[in-house]
Amino acid sequence: MVDQYVPSLKKYNAIAMDVGDKDFLKDMNIDLDKALTRLGIDHTFEEYEGDHGNRVTARFQDNLLPFFSEQLKFQEAPRR
């Protein structure tokens, strides 16, 4: 299904995915990583030790927040 969204996906500045090696969604995430690679969509993919519900706090702190900090750009708010 990802094939139909290639033009839109290529507009993103960054795509990052991760999945635990014991996560019930692991195989689907690996398939998505392979599809994005095949379609030439720039992204990062990481498999970490754990499952779907553990390491959430550490993943947010060590991966998600730094990723957003690097990738999101905001315009300065106008002064009132």
PyMOL commands that set and color helices and strands:
alter all, ss='L'
color gray80, all
select helices_A, chain A and resi 2-9+26-38+56-71
alter helices_A, ss='H'
color red, helices_A
select strands_A, chain A and resi 16-20+44-48
alter strands_A, ss='S'
color yellow, strands_A
deselect
rebuild
show_as cartoon
